[in-house]
Amino acid sequence: MLKQIFYKLREFIKKILNRILNKIRNKFINKSAETYVNSGVKILIAVVIGALLLGLLSPLLENEIMLPVKEGFEEAFDHY
């Protein structure tokens, strides 16, 4: 009796683990090159947009933000 219960429990656990492993395998098997290309294109677009924004905002950052910071550093370390 107890032996049958353990056998059924073992088979049940095996079945669940096989389902989980099959789902994981299918996730990796179904990956196509298209997915990687799409990801690469998204990353490239983000880098280009970031570079453009940085190029457009750099004059503003240099005059409005960095100039006071630079002056503050020069004042702080002026006595050395």
Order of alpha helices (4+ residues) and beta strands (2+ residues): alpha-alpha-alpha
